[in-house]
Amino acid sequence: LMAQKAEEYGSHDKTFEVAEAGLVRVVSADGQTLLERTVAAGDLFRMCQTKDDAVRDWVKLAVTRARASATPAVFWLDETRPHDAELLTKVRAYLSEHDTRGLELHVMAPADATRFSCERLRAGLDTISVTGNVLRDYLTDLFPILEVGTSAKMLSIVPLMQGGGLFETGAGGSAPKHVQQFQAEGHLRWDSLGEFLALAASLEHLATVTGNAAAQRLADALDRANAAFLESDKSPSRRVGEIDTRGSHFWLAAYWAREMAAEDGDPALAARFAALADALQREAATIEAELLAAQGAAQDVGGYYRPDDALASRAMRPSATLNALLDGFAAG
């Protein structure tokens, strides 16, 4: 529900400090009183709004996701709360516009929805949470931190109303500490798994929207590469002298190239990656040694917010062997 200044995104110009005791009244353009509240001097009055188009699209997204995933979907709405009761009126109306046969759709107050979702989580089952933005941080930060120790491994997909999409990962708040360690010790422990997952999801979205078959094959291969990456535990370590984000990216590239070379639906595309996949596997020990040798010394990238491109490239691409293979592939 982030669209069109919905919910808390639209509250900034509707927040007031009350100067004196009285009544705050919200009146429509035709003079109808929509709501009113008795206030005292010094009270803060805050109001939000949710546009109809955003709610309609939100309901469509919930049904589409539930159908695509064959997974129960829960609207986190408390019908005893006036705000949620108004939303529910629209939700129920717009659900009737969709084919919901065979879908498991629920409306639950947040406490009940949390218990339901956590019980399914403990049983190894997926659940779709239909919340808008209000509980996004709880669902995309707290849950993954409890489950896997970081929100960096979390992929957040935000479909846009006009057909686009935002694909993002978490853990941005930890970035300054990572950069400080990199500048002091030459070890960057940023975990890019969420970005790897986001890249696969964005390629899949491109394939769906444009009908690009090659993009779908790239996405499918990257999904398999991400699985291999996780199974082989190539995430960055916190300690100098062990794998960091540069090593993680090397292994992701190696697994992805291998999966593309094995692609049987497009022989020409597979042939494009065959030599690179072989070379990355053959030179893996050399590349790993070159990446590890770059650690342990202070790094100068020319700044934090605006690093120097040449300095940053030199620091982030310390393996001459890997650079030559990738540059050759790009030129080929």
DANOR-V359255 format. One record per run of one state. SS is the DSSP state (H for helix, E for strand, L for the rest). FROM is the first residue (numbers start at 0). LEN is the number of residues. Records with the same first field share a line. If there is no record, write none. Layout:
SS: FROM-LEN + FROM-LEN
This chain:
L: 0-2 + 5-1 + 10-1 + 17-4 + 27-5 + 39-4 + 46-2 + 49-2 + 69-3 + 76-5 + 95-9 + 108-1 + 122-5 + 130-5 + 148-6 + 159-5 + 169-2 + 185-7 + 210-2 + 231-13 + 261-5 + 282-1 + 293-15 + 316-3 + 331-1
H: 2-3 + 7-3 + 11-3 + 51-18 + 81-14 + 109-13 + 135-13 + 171-14 + 192-18 + 212-19 + 244-17 + 266-16 + 283-10 + 308-8 + 319-12
E: 6-1 + 14-3 + 21-6 + 32-7 + 43-3 + 48-1 + 72-4 + 104-4 + 127-3 + 154-5 + 164-5
